[in-house]
Amino acid sequence: MLTITPTADLDIAATNGLEVFAVIDGKKVYLPEDAKYVMQDRRGLWFYSKRKPRPKEGDWTPNKTSISCRTEQGFVRALKTDTVLPWLETCQRTVRIVSDRSMGRRPAEA
């Protein structure tokens, strides 16, 4: 039996002081700390990667991880949206925010 574990969250950020997220289809998607880029493929599925991806053989490089979230019904599904832009134009950096009690919220260094 295949089990898919969630790699992202739509509701809450990590509590360790670093928020890593991307805005996909108007929703804030919280990602793991090592996610630096997000991109969409031709089918409309979203992925994240640690390094800047390059196109290879009609798709993004294989060093990517699919973004999967828990739905309202409790199922884990891959994040898929309608394709608005050509897939080569969907690569974007994640937003990294540090929450510090003394300094408040500020952008994290890359």
PyMOL commands that set and color helices and strands:
alter all, ss='L'
color gray80, all
select helices_A, chain A and resi 87-89
alter helices_A, ss='H'
color red, helices_A
select strands_A, chain A and resi 18-24+27-30+37-40+46-49+55-56+59-60+65-66+68-70+76-78+92-93+95-100+104-107
alter strands_A, ss='S'
color yellow, strands_A
deselect
rebuild
show_as cartoon
